[in-house]
Amino acid sequence: MNISSAIVYARPGTDAVLRERLTQVQGVEVHAASEDGKIIVTIEAENDRAAIDVYEAVGRIDAVTEQLYAITT
């Protein structure tokens, strides 16, 4: 099991849409969001490869401008 966290940055004006889209990605749970578009998530995956796949899926969402990771296993 791989559990990690990230701060996902939303494009201006898209934070509500991004929060909703993040909840649709398997293994992603949204925990908090700030008014300036920073969204804190955790990611649970079976292994490192699966976690990378989730991070890549999050990065492909149009409303994402940047991700910062804190990876733990």
mmCIF file of the N, C-alpha and C atoms, coordinates in Angstrom:
data_MODEL
# 
_entry.id   MODEL 
# 
loop_
_atom_site.group_PDB 
_atom_site.id 
_atom_site.type_symbol 
_atom_site.label_atom_id 
_atom_site.label_alt_id 
_atom_site.label_comp_id 
_atom_site.label_asym_id 
_atom_site.label_entity_id 
_atom_site.label_seq_id 
_atom_site.pdbx_PDB_ins_code 
_atom_site.Cartn_x 
_atom_site.Cartn_y 
_atom_site.Cartn_z 
_atom_site.occupancy 
_atom_site.B_iso_or_equiv 
_atom_site.pdbx_formal_charge 
_atom_site.auth_seq_id 
_atom_site.auth_comp_id 
_atom_site.auth_asym_id 
_atom_site.auth_atom_id 
_atom_site.pdbx_PDB_model_num 
ATOM 1   N N  . MET A 1 1  ? 0.847   -1.179 0.000   1.00 0.00 ? 1  MET A N  1 
ATOM 2   C CA . MET A 1 1  ? 0.000   0.000  0.000   1.00 0.00 ? 1  MET A CA 1 
ATOM 3   C C  . MET A 1 1  ? 0.884   1.231  0.000   1.00 0.00 ? 1  MET A C  1 
ATOM 4   N N  . ASN A 1 2  ? 0.565   2.176  -0.849  1.00 0.00 ? 2  ASN A N  1 
ATOM 5   C CA . ASN A 1 2  ? 1.272   3.445  -0.935  1.00 0.00 ? 2  ASN A CA 1 
ATOM 6   C C  . ASN A 1 2  ? 0.283   4.543  -0.573  1.00 0.00 ? 2  ASN A C  1 
ATOM 7   N N  . ILE A 1 3  ? 0.626   5.337  0.439   1.00 0.00 ? 3  ILE A N  1 
ATOM 8   C CA . ILE A 1 3  ? -0.201  6.482  0.835   1.00 0.00 ? 3  ILE A CA 1 
ATOM 9   C C  . ILE A 1 3  ? 0.674   7.716  0.735   1.00 0.00 ? 3  ILE A C  1 
ATOM 10  N N  . SER A 1 4  ? 0.200   8.707  0.016   1.00 0.00 ? 4  SER A N  1 
ATOM 11  C CA . SER A 1 4  ? 0.964   9.937  -0.144  1.00 0.00 ? 4  SER A CA 1 
ATOM 12  C C  . SER A 1 4  ? 0.004   11.117 -0.154  1.00 0.00 ? 4  SER A C  1 
ATOM 13  N N  . SER A 1 5  ? 0.576   12.302 -0.104  1.00 0.00 ? 5  SER A N  1 
ATOM 14  C CA . SER A 1 5  ? -0.257  13.500 -0.128  1.00 0.00 ? 5  SER A CA 1 
ATOM 15  C C  . SER A 1 5  ? 0.321   14.477 -1.140  1.00 0.00 ? 5  SER A C  1 
ATOM 16  N N  . ALA A 1 6  ? -0.509  15.427 -1.505  1.00 0.00 ? 6  ALA A N  1 
ATOM 17  C CA . ALA A 1 6  ? -0.083  16.436 -2.478  1.00 0.00 ? 6  ALA A CA 1 
ATOM 18  C C  . ALA A 1 6  ? -0.864  17.715 -2.262  1.00 0.00 ? 6  ALA A C  1 
ATOM 19  N N  . ILE A 1 7  ? -0.257  18.800 -2.674  1.00 0.00 ? 7  ILE A N  1 
ATOM 20  C CA . ILE A 1 7  ? -0.967  20.071 -2.809  1.00 0.00 ? 7  ILE A CA 1 
ATOM 21  C C  . ILE A 1 7  ? -1.145  20.273 -4.303  1.00 0.00 ? 7  ILE A C  1 
ATOM 22  N N  . VAL A 1 8  ? -2.381  20.409 -4.714  1.00 0.00 ? 8  VAL A N  1 
ATOM 23  C CA . VAL A 1 8  ? -2.712  20.596 -6.117  1.00 0.00 ? 8  VAL A CA 1 
ATOM 24  C C  . VAL A 1 8  ? -3.154  22.049 -6.283  1.00 0.00 ? 8  VAL A C  1 
ATOM 25  N N  . TYR A 1 9  ? -2.569  22.737 -7.241  1.00 0.00 ? 9  TYR A N  1 
ATOM 26  C CA . TYR A 1 9  ? -2.886  24.143 -7.480  1.00 0.00 ? 9  TYR A CA 1 
ATOM 27  C C  . TYR A 1 9  ? -3.867  24.253 -8.637  1.00 0.00 ? 9  TYR A C  1 
ATOM 28  N N  . ALA A 1 10 ? -4.974  24.960 -8.387  1.00 0.00 ? 10 ALA A N  1 
ATOM 29  C CA . ALA A 1 10 ? -6.009  25.147 -9.405  1.00 0.00 ? 10 ALA A CA 1 
ATOM 30  C C  . ALA A 1 10 ? -5.758  26.425 -10.207 1.00 0.00 ? 10 ALA A C  1 
ATOM 31  N N  . ARG A 1 11 ? -6.114  26.375 -11.470 1.00 0.00 ? 11 ARG A N  1 
ATOM 32  C CA . ARG A 1 11 ? -6.098  27.601 -12.274 1.00 0.00 ? 11 ARG A CA 1 
ATOM 33  C C  . ARG A 1 11 ? -7.105  28.574 -11.652 1.00 0.00 ? 11 ARG A C  1 
ATOM 34  N N  . PRO A 1 12 ? -6.844  29.857 -11.741 1.00 0.00 ? 12 PRO A N  1 
ATOM 35  C CA . PRO A 1 12 ? -7.768  30.842 -11.149 1.00 0.00 ? 12 PRO A CA 1 
ATOM 36  C C  . PRO A 1 12 ? -9.209  30.623 -11.605 1.00 0.00 ? 12 PRO A C  1 
ATOM 37  N N  . GLY A 1 13 ? -10.116 30.606 -10.643 1.00 0.00 ? 13 GLY A N  1 
ATOM 38  C CA . GLY A 1 13 ? -11.536 30.462 -10.925 1.00 0.00 ? 13 GLY A CA 1 
ATOM 39  C C  . GLY A 1 13 ? -12.021 29.054 -11.167 1.00 0.00 ? 13 GLY A C  1 
ATOM 40  N N  . THR A 1 14 ? -11.129 28.056 -11.040 1.00 0.00 ? 14 THR A N  1 
ATOM 41  C CA . THR A 1 14 ? -11.536 26.672 -11.326 1.00 0.00 ? 14 THR A CA 1 
ATOM 42  C C  . THR A 1 14 ? -11.475 25.770 -10.102 1.00 0.00 ? 14 THR A C  1 
ATOM 43  N N  . ASP A 1 15 ? -11.249 26.321 -8.916  1.00 0.00 ? 15 ASP A N  1 
ATOM 44  C CA . ASP A 1 15 ? -11.025 25.471 -7.747  1.00 0.00 ? 15 ASP A CA 1 
ATOM 45  C C  . ASP A 1 15 ? -12.218 24.578 -7.416  1.00 0.00 ? 15 ASP A C  1 
ATOM 46  N N  . ALA A 1 16 ? -13.444 25.067 -7.522  1.00 0.00 ? 16 ALA A N  1 
ATOM 47  C CA . ALA A 1 16 ? -14.610 24.230 -7.215  1.00 0.00 ? 16 ALA A CA 1 
ATOM 48  C C  . ALA A 1 16 ? -14.733 23.081 -8.222  1.00 0.00 ? 16 ALA A C  1 
ATOM 49  N N  . VAL A 1 17 ? -14.522 23.388 -9.490  1.00 0.00 ? 17 VAL A N  1 
ATOM 50  C CA . VAL A 1 17 ? -14.568 22.354 -10.529 1.00 0.00 ? 17 VAL A CA 1 
ATOM 51  C C  . VAL A 1 17 ? -13.459 21.336 -10.309 1.00 0.00 ? 17 VAL A C  1 
ATOM 52  N N  . LEU A 1 18 ? -12.270 21.806 -9.970  1.00 0.00 ? 18 LEU A N  1 
ATOM 53  C CA . LEU A 1 18 ? -11.152 20.899 -9.759  1.00 0.00 ? 18 LEU A CA 1 
ATOM 54  C C  . LEU A 1 18 ? -11.398 19.994 -8.560  1.00 0.00 ? 18 LEU A C  1 
ATOM 55  N N  . ARG A 1 19 ? -11.919 20.526 -7.483  1.00 0.00 ? 19 ARG A N  1 
ATOM 56  C CA . ARG A 1 19 ? -12.229 19.683 -6.316  1.00 0.00 ? 19 ARG A CA 1 
ATOM 57  C C  . ARG A 1 19 ? -13.164 18.550 -6.714  1.00 0.00 ? 19 ARG A C  1 
ATOM 58  N N  . GLU A 1 20 ? -14.177 18.863 -7.491  1.00 0.00 ? 20 GLU A N  1 
ATOM 59  C CA . GLU A 1 20 ? -15.124 17.842 -7.933  1.00 0.00 ? 20 GLU A CA 1 
ATOM 60  C C  . GLU A 1 20 ? -14.439 16.806 -8.831  1.00 0.00 ? 20 GLU A C  1 
ATOM 61  N N  . ARG A 1 21 ? -13.621 17.254 -9.753  1.00 0.00 ? 21 ARG A N  1 
ATOM 62  C CA . ARG A 1 21 ? -12.937 16.319 -10.662 1.00 0.00 ? 21 ARG A CA 1 
ATOM 63  C C  . ARG A 1 21 ? -11.944 15.442 -9.911  1.00 0.00 ? 21 ARG A C  1 
ATOM 64  N N  . LEU A 1 22 ? -11.286 15.999 -8.889  1.00 0.00 ? 22 LEU A N  1 
ATOM 65  C CA . LEU A 1 22 ? -10.345 15.199 -8.100  1.00 0.00 ? 22 LEU A CA 1 
ATOM 66  C C  . LEU A 1 22 ? -11.045 14.054 -7.387  1.00 0.00 ? 22 LEU A C  1 
ATOM 67  N N  . THR A 1 23 ? -12.262 14.282 -6.919  1.00 0.00 ? 23 THR A N  1 
ATOM 68  C CA . THR A 1 23 ? -12.991 13.210 -6.225  1.00 0.00 ? 23 THR A CA 1 
ATOM 69  C C  . THR A 1 23 ? -13.363 12.076 -7.169  1.00 0.00 ? 23 THR A C  1 
ATOM 70  N N  . GLN A 1 24 ? -13.312 12.318 -8.459  1.00 0.00 ? 24 GLN A N  1 
ATOM 71  C CA . GLN A 1 24 ? -13.634 11.289 -9.443  1.00 0.00 ? 24 GLN A CA 1 
ATOM 72  C C  . GLN A 1 24 ? -12.431 10.415 -9.809  1.00 0.00 ? 24 GLN A C  1 
ATOM 73  N N  . VAL A 1 25 ? -11.243 10.807 -9.362  1.00 0.00 ? 25 VAL A N  1 
ATOM 74  C CA . VAL A 1 25 ? -10.041 10.018 -9.633  1.00 0.00 ? 25 VAL A CA 1 
ATOM 75  C C  . VAL A 1 25 ? -9.912  8.964  -8.533  1.00 0.00 ? 25 VAL A C  1 
ATOM 76  N N  . GLN A 1 26 ? -9.866  7.700  -8.935  1.00 0.00 ? 26 GLN A N  1 
ATOM 77  C CA . GLN A 1 26 ? -9.792  6.613  -7.966  1.00 0.00 ? 26 GLN A CA 1 
ATOM 78  C C  . GLN A 1 26 ? -8.541  6.742  -7.101  1.00 0.00 ? 26 GLN A C  1 
ATOM 79  N N  . GLY A 1 27 ? -8.730  6.661  -5.780  1.00 0.00 ? 27 GLY A N  1 
ATOM 80  C CA . GLY A 1 27 ? -7.622  6.722  -4.846  1.00 0.00 ? 27 GLY A CA 1 
ATOM 81  C C  . GLY A 1 27 ? -7.345  8.116  -4.306  1.00 0.00 ? 27 GLY A C  1 
ATOM 82  N N  . VAL A 1 28 ? -8.032  9.136  -4.824  1.00 0.00 ? 28 VAL A N  1 
ATOM 83  C CA . VAL A 1 28 ? -7.810  10.511 -4.389  1.00 0.00 ? 28 VAL A CA 1 
ATOM 84  C C  . VAL A 1 28 ? -8.904  10.931 -3.416  1.00 0.00 ? 28 VAL A C  1 
ATOM 85  N N  . GLU A 1 29 ? -8.484  11.535 -2.310  1.00 0.00 ? 29 GLU A N  1 
ATOM 86  C CA . GLU A 1 29 ? -9.420  12.106 -1.354  1.00 0.00 ? 29 GLU A CA 1 
ATOM 87  C C  . GLU A 1 29 ? -9.023  13.552 -1.097  1.00 0.00 ? 29 GLU A C  1 
ATOM 88  N N  . VAL A 1 30 ? -9.984  14.460 -1.245  1.00 0.00 ? 30 VAL A N  1 
ATOM 89  C CA . VAL A 1 30 ? -9.744  15.877 -1.003  1.00 0.00 ? 30 VAL A CA 1 
ATOM 90  C C  . VAL A 1 30 ? -9.969  16.162 0.479   1.00 0.00 ? 30 VAL A C  1 
ATOM 91  N N  . HIS A 1 31 ? -8.991  16.838 1.104   1.00 0.00 ? 31 HIS A N  1 
ATOM 92  C CA . HIS A 1 31 ? -9.093  17.117 2.537   1.00 0.00 ? 31 HIS A CA 1 
ATOM 93  C C  . HIS A 1 31 ? -9.329  18.579 2.853   1.00 0.00 ? 31 HIS A C  1 
ATOM 94  N N  . ALA A 1 32 ? -8.791  19.478 2.077   1.00 0.00 ? 32 ALA A N  1 
ATOM 95  C CA . ALA A 1 32 ? -8.938  20.904 2.356   1.00 0.00 ? 32 ALA A CA 1 
ATOM 96  C C  . ALA A 1 32 ? -8.650  21.692 1.093   1.00 0.00 ? 32 ALA A C  1 
ATOM 97  N N  . ALA A 1 33 ? -9.163  22.919 1.085   1.00 0.00 ? 33 ALA A N  1 
ATOM 98  C CA . ALA A 1 33 ? -8.901  23.829 -0.030  1.00 0.00 ? 33 ALA A CA 1 
ATOM 99  C C  . ALA A 1 33 ? -8.839  25.247 0.513   1.00 0.00 ? 33 ALA A C  1 
ATOM 100 N N  . SER A 1 34 ? -7.951  26.033 -0.056  1.00 0.00 ? 34 SER A N  1 
ATOM 101 C CA . SER A 1 34 ? -7.821  27.428 0.350   1.00 0.00 ? 34 SER A CA 1 
ATOM 102 C C  . SER A 1 34 ? -8.456  28.321 -0.701  1.00 0.00 ? 34 SER A C  1 
ATOM 103 N N  . GLU A 1 35 ? -8.692  29.560 -0.322  1.00 0.00 ? 35 GLU A N  1 
ATOM 104 C CA . GLU A 1 35 ? -9.315  30.505 -1.244  1.00 0.00 ? 35 GLU A CA 1 
ATOM 105 C C  . GLU A 1 35 ? -8.433  30.843 -2.440  1.00 0.00 ? 35 GLU A C  1 
ATOM 106 N N  . ASP A 1 36 ? -7.117  30.610 -2.305  1.00 0.00 ? 36 ASP A N  1 
ATOM 107 C CA . ASP A 1 36 ? -6.214  30.938 -3.415  1.00 0.00 ? 36 ASP A CA 1 
ATOM 108 C C  . ASP A 1 36 ? -5.956  29.755 -4.351  1.00 0.00 ? 36 ASP A C  1 
ATOM 109 N N  . GLY A 1 37 ? -6.775  28.694 -4.258  1.00 0.00 ? 37 GLY A N  1 
ATOM 110 C CA . GLY A 1 37 ? -6.705  27.598 -5.216  1.00 0.00 ? 37 GLY A CA 1 
ATOM 111 C C  . GLY A 1 37 ? -5.799  26.444 -4.857  1.00 0.00 ? 37 GLY A C  1 
ATOM 112 N N  . LYS A 1 38 ? -5.322  26.383 -3.616  1.00 0.00 ? 38 LYS A N  1 
ATOM 113 C CA . LYS A 1 38 ? -4.511  25.241 -3.181  1.00 0.00 ? 38 LYS A CA 1 
ATOM 114 C C  . LYS A 1 38 ? -5.446  24.182 -2.598  1.00 0.00 ? 38 LYS A C  1 
ATOM 115 N N  . ILE A 1 39 ? -5.305  22.954 -3.079  1.00 0.00 ? 39 ILE A N  1 
ATOM 116 C CA . ILE A 1 39 ? -6.156  21.854 -2.640  1.00 0.00 ? 39 ILE A CA 1 
ATOM 117 C C  . ILE A 1 39 ? -5.262  20.745 -2.097  1.00 0.00 ? 39 ILE A C  1 
ATOM 118 N N  . ILE A 1 40 ? -5.530  20.317 -0.876  1.00 0.00 ? 40 ILE A N  1 
ATOM 119 C CA . ILE A 1 40 ? -4.738  19.255 -0.248  1.00 0.00 ? 40 ILE A CA 1 
ATOM 120 C C  . ILE A 1 40 ? -5.468  17.937 -0.437  1.00 0.00 ? 40 ILE A C  1 
ATOM 121 N N  . VAL A 1 41 ? -4.732  16.947 -0.969  1.00 0.00 ? 41 VAL A N  1 
ATOM 122 C CA . VAL A 1 41 ? -5.310  15.628 -1.228  1.00 0.00 ? 41 VAL A CA 1 
ATOM 123 C C  . VAL A 1 41 ? -4.399  14.540 -0.670  1.00 0.00 ? 41 VAL A C  1 
ATOM 124 N N  . THR A 1 42 ? -4.997  13.382 -0.420  1.00 0.00 ? 42 THR A N  1 
ATOM 125 C CA . THR A 1 42 ? -4.207  12.180 -0.194  1.00 0.00 ? 42 THR A CA 1 
ATOM 126 C C  . THR A 1 42 ? -4.492  11.227 -1.346  1.00 0.00 ? 42 THR A C  1 
ATOM 127 N N  . ILE A 1 43 ? -3.495  10.396 -1.596  1.00 0.00 ? 43 ILE A N  1 
ATOM 128 C CA . ILE A 1 43 ? -3.604  9.405  -2.659  1.00 0.00 ? 43 ILE A CA 1 
ATOM 129 C C  . ILE A 1 43 ? -3.253  8.048  -2.072  1.00 0.00 ? 43 ILE A C  1 
ATOM 130 N N  . GLU A 1 44 ? -4.148  7.092  -2.249  1.00 0.00 ? 44 GLU A N  1 
ATOM 131 C CA . GLU A 1 44 ? -3.895  5.724  -1.827  1.00 0.00 ? 44 GLU A CA 1 
ATOM 132 C C  . GLU A 1 44 ? -3.829  4.849  -3.064  1.00 0.00 ? 44 GLU A C  1 
ATOM 133 N N  . ALA A 1 45 ? -2.767  4.045  -3.148  1.00 0.00 ? 45 ALA A N  1 
ATOM 134 C CA . ALA A 1 45 ? -2.584  3.153  -4.290  1.00 0.00 ? 45 ALA A CA 1 
ATOM 135 C C  . ALA A 1 45 ? -1.942  1.853  -3.813  1.00 0.00 ? 45 ALA A C  1 
ATOM 136 N N  . GLU A 1 46 ? -2.075  0.826  -4.605  1.00 0.00 ? 46 GLU A N  1 
ATOM 137 C CA . GLU A 1 46 ? -1.537  -0.484 -4.234  1.00 0.00 ? 46 GLU A CA 1 
ATOM 138 C C  . GLU A 1 46 ? -0.016  -0.516 -4.176  1.00 0.00 ? 46 GLU A C  1 
ATOM 139 N N  . ASN A 1 47 ? 0.638   0.258  -5.055  1.00 0.00 ? 47 ASN A N  1 
ATOM 140 C CA . ASN A 1 47 ? 2.100   0.241  -5.111  1.00 0.00 ? 47 ASN A CA 1 
ATOM 141 C C  . ASN A 1 47 ? 2.596   1.564  -5.708  1.00 0.00 ? 47 ASN A C  1 
ATOM 142 N N  . ASP A 1 48 ? 3.897   1.696  -5.809  1.00 0.00 ? 48 ASP A N  1 
ATOM 143 C CA . ASP A 1 48 ? 4.483   2.935  -6.311  1.00 0.00 ? 48 ASP A CA 1 
ATOM 144 C C  . ASP A 1 48 ? 4.040   3.244  -7.740  1.00 0.00 ? 48 ASP A C  1 
ATOM 145 N N  . ARG A 1 49 ? 4.008   2.234  -8.613  1.00 0.00 ? 49 ARG A N  1 
ATOM 146 C CA . ARG A 1 49 ? 3.608   2.445  -10.012 1.00 0.00 ? 49 ARG A CA 1 
ATOM 147 C C  . ARG A 1 49 ? 2.175   2.952  -10.083 1.00 0.00 ? 49 ARG A C  1 
ATOM 148 N N  . ALA A 1 50 ? 1.301   2.378  -9.291  1.00 0.00 ? 50 ALA A N  1 
ATOM 149 C CA . ALA A 1 50 ? -0.096  2.809  -9.284  1.00 0.00 ? 50 ALA A CA 1 
ATOM 150 C C  . ALA A 1 50 ? -0.216  4.242  -8.756  1.00 0.00 ? 50 ALA A C  1 
ATOM 151 N N  . ALA A 1 51 ? 0.593   4.608  -7.773  1.00 0.00 ? 51 ALA A N  1 
ATOM 152 C CA . ALA A 1 51 ? 0.580   5.970  -7.240  1.00 0.00 ? 51 ALA A CA 1 
ATOM 153 C C  . ALA A 1 51 ? 1.035   6.958  -8.313  1.00 0.00 ? 51 ALA A C  1 
ATOM 154 N N  . ILE A 1 52 ? 2.068   6.601  -9.051  1.00 0.00 ? 52 ILE A N  1 
ATOM 155 C CA . ILE A 1 52 ? 2.544   7.460  -10.142 1.00 0.00 ? 52 ILE A CA 1 
ATOM 156 C C  . ILE A 1 52 ? 1.441   7.642  -11.180 1.00 0.00 ? 52 ILE A C  1 
ATOM 157 N N  . ASP A 1 53 ? 0.719   6.568  -11.479 1.00 0.00 ? 53 ASP A N  1 
ATOM 158 C CA . ASP A 1 53 ? -0.383  6.661  -12.438 1.00 0.00 ? 53 ASP A CA 1 
ATOM 159 C C  . ASP A 1 53 ? -1.446  7.650  -11.959 1.00 0.00 ? 53 ASP A C  1 
ATOM 160 N N  . VAL A 1 54 ? -1.737  7.632  -10.652 1.00 0.00 ? 54 VAL A N  1 
ATOM 161 C CA . VAL A 1 54 ? -2.733  8.562  -10.105 1.00 0.00 ? 54 VAL A CA 1 
ATOM 162 C C  . VAL A 1 54 ? -2.216  9.990  -10.199 1.00 0.00 ? 54 VAL A C  1 
ATOM 163 N N  . TYR A 1 55 ? -0.954  10.218 -9.816  1.00 0.00 ? 55 TYR A N  1 
ATOM 164 C CA . TYR A 1 55 ? -0.378  11.568 -9.924  1.00 0.00 ? 55 TYR A CA 1 
ATOM 165 C C  . TYR A 1 55 ? -0.422  12.071 -11.366 1.00 0.00 ? 55 TYR A C  1 
ATOM 166 N N  . GLU A 1 56 ? -0.131  11.202 -12.309 1.00 0.00 ? 56 GLU A N  1 
ATOM 167 C CA . GLU A 1 56 ? -0.184  11.603 -13.707 1.00 0.00 ? 56 GLU A CA 1 
ATOM 168 C C  . GLU A 1 56 ? -1.611  11.926 -14.134 1.00 0.00 ? 56 GLU A C  1 
ATOM 169 N N  . ALA A 1 57 ? -2.586  11.153 -13.655 1.00 0.00 ? 57 ALA A N  1 
ATOM 170 C CA . ALA A 1 57 ? -3.991  11.414 -13.979 1.00 0.00 ? 57 ALA A CA 1 
ATOM 171 C C  . ALA A 1 57 ? -4.421  12.771 -13.424 1.00 0.00 ? 57 ALA A C  1 
ATOM 172 N N  . VAL A 1 58 ? -3.997  13.079 -12.213 1.00 0.00 ? 58 VAL A N  1 
ATOM 173 C CA . VAL A 1 58 ? -4.319  14.378 -11.617 1.00 0.00 ? 58 VAL A CA 1 
ATOM 174 C C  . VAL A 1 58 ? -3.685  15.496 -12.445 1.00 0.00 ? 58 VAL A C  1 
ATOM 175 N N  . GLY A 1 59 ? -2.450  15.315 -12.843 1.00 0.00 ? 59 GLY A N  1 
ATOM 176 C CA . GLY A 1 59 ? -1.753  16.329 -13.626 1.00 0.00 ? 59 GLY A CA 1 
ATOM 177 C C  . GLY A 1 59 ? -2.371  16.598 -14.986 1.00 0.00 ? 59 GLY A C  1 
ATOM 178 N N  . ARG A 1 60 ? -3.109  15.617 -15.517 1.00 0.00 ? 60 ARG A N  1 
ATOM 179 C CA . ARG A 1 60 ? -3.761  15.785 -16.823 1.00 0.00 ? 60 ARG A CA 1 
ATOM 180 C C  . ARG A 1 60 ? -5.076  16.551 -16.744 1.00 0.00 ? 60 ARG A C  1 
ATOM 181 N N  . ILE A 1 61 ? -5.587  16.804 -15.553 1.00 0.00 ? 61 ILE A N  1 
ATOM 182 C CA . ILE A 1 61 ? -6.827  17.564 -15.415 1.00 0.00 ? 61 ILE A CA 1 
ATOM 183 C C  . ILE A 1 61 ? -6.547  19.013 -15.820 1.00 0.00 ? 61 ILE A C  1 
ATOM 184 N N  . ASP A 1 62 ? -7.364  19.540 -16.711 1.00 0.00 ? 62 ASP A N  1 
ATOM 185 C CA . ASP A 1 62 ? -7.128  20.878 -17.276 1.00 0.00 ? 62 ASP A CA 1 
ATOM 186 C C  . ASP A 1 62 ? -6.982  21.974 -16.233 1.00 0.00 ? 62 ASP A C  1 
ATOM 187 N N  . ALA A 1 63 ? -7.694  21.882 -15.134 1.00 0.00 ? 63 ALA A N  1 
ATOM 188 C CA . ALA A 1 63 ? -7.696  22.954 -14.130 1.00 0.00 ? 63 ALA A CA 1 
ATOM 189 C C  . ALA A 1 63 ? -6.442  22.956 -13.255 1.00 0.00 ? 63 ALA A C  1 
ATOM 190 N N  . VAL A 1 64 ? -5.583  21.946 -13.372 1.00 0.00 ? 64 VAL A N  1 
ATOM 191 C CA . VAL A 1 64 ? -4.382  21.852 -12.539 1.00 0.00 ? 64 VAL A CA 1 
ATOM 192 C C  . VAL A 1 64 ? -3.252  22.674 -13.154 1.00 0.00 ? 64 VAL A C  1 
ATOM 193 N N  . THR A 1 65 ? -2.614  23.510 -12.322 1.00 0.00 ? 65 THR A N  1 
ATOM 194 C CA . THR A 1 65 ? -1.457  24.255 -12.805 1.00 0.00 ? 65 THR A CA 1 
ATOM 195 C C  . THR A 1 65 ? -0.159  23.653 -12.281 1.00 0.00 ? 65 THR A C  1 
ATOM 196 N N  . GLU A 1 66 ? -0.211  23.018 -11.103 1.00 0.00 ? 66 GLU A N  1 
ATOM 197 C CA . GLU A 1 66 ? 1.010   22.493 -10.487 1.00 0.00 ? 66 GLU A CA 1 
ATOM 198 C C  . GLU A 1 66 ? 0.626   21.521 -9.383  1.00 0.00 ? 66 GLU A C  1 
ATOM 199 N N  . GLN A 1 67 ? 1.540   20.574 -9.072  1.00 0.00 ? 67 GLN A N  1 
ATOM 200 C CA . GLN A 1 67 ? 1.358   19.650 -7.954  1.00 0.00 ? 67 GLN A CA 1 
ATOM 201 C C  . GLN A 1 67 ? 2.658   19.610 -7.150  1.00 0.00 ? 67 GLN A C  1 
ATOM 202 N N  . LEU A 1 68 ? 2.523   19.572 -5.840  1.00 0.00 ? 68 LEU A N  1 
ATOM 203 C CA . LEU A 1 68 ? 3.666   19.341 -4.953  1.00 0.00 ? 68 LEU A CA 1 
ATOM 204 C C  . LEU A 1 68 ? 3.384   18.068 -4.192  1.00 0.00 ? 68 LEU A C  1 
ATOM 205 N N  . TYR A 1 69 ? 4.355   17.161 -4.125  1.00 0.00 ? 69 TYR A N  1 
ATOM 206 C CA . TYR A 1 69 ? 4.148   15.849 -3.543  1.00 0.00 ? 69 TYR A CA 1 
ATOM 207 C C  . TYR A 1 69 ? 4.849   15.680 -2.206  1.00 0.00 ? 69 TYR A C  1 
ATOM 208 N N  . ALA A 1 70 ? 4.228   14.913 -1.357  1.00 0.00 ? 70 ALA A N  1 
ATOM 209 C CA . ALA A 1 70 ? 4.862   14.406 -0.133  1.00 0.00 ? 70 ALA A CA 1 
ATOM 210 C C  . ALA A 1 70 ? 4.585   12.915 -0.143  1.00 0.00 ? 70 ALA A C  1 
ATOM 211 N N  . ILE A 1 71 ? 5.548   12.139 -0.583  1.00 0.00 ? 71 ILE A N  1 
ATOM 212 C CA . ILE A 1 71 ? 5.334   10.716 -0.808  1.00 0.00 ? 71 ILE A CA 1 
ATOM 213 C C  . ILE A 1 71 ? 5.799   9.912  0.406   1.00 0.00 ? 71 ILE A C  1 
ATOM 214 N N  . THR A 1 72 ? 4.921   9.022  0.855   1.00 0.00 ? 72 THR A N  1 
ATOM 215 C CA . THR A 1 72 ? 5.259   8.082  1.915   1.00 0.00 ? 72 THR A CA 1 
ATOM 216 C C  . THR A 1 72 ? 4.784   6.715  1.486   1.00 0.00 ? 72 THR A C  1 
ATOM 217 N N  . THR A 1 73 ? 5.375   5.695  2.034   1.00 0.00 ? 73 THR A N  1 
ATOM 218 C CA . THR A 1 73 ? 4.931   4.350  1.669   1.00 0.00 ? 73 THR A CA 1 
ATOM 219 C C  . THR A 1 73 ? 4.586   3.566  2.894   1.00 0.00 ? 73 THR A C  1 
# 
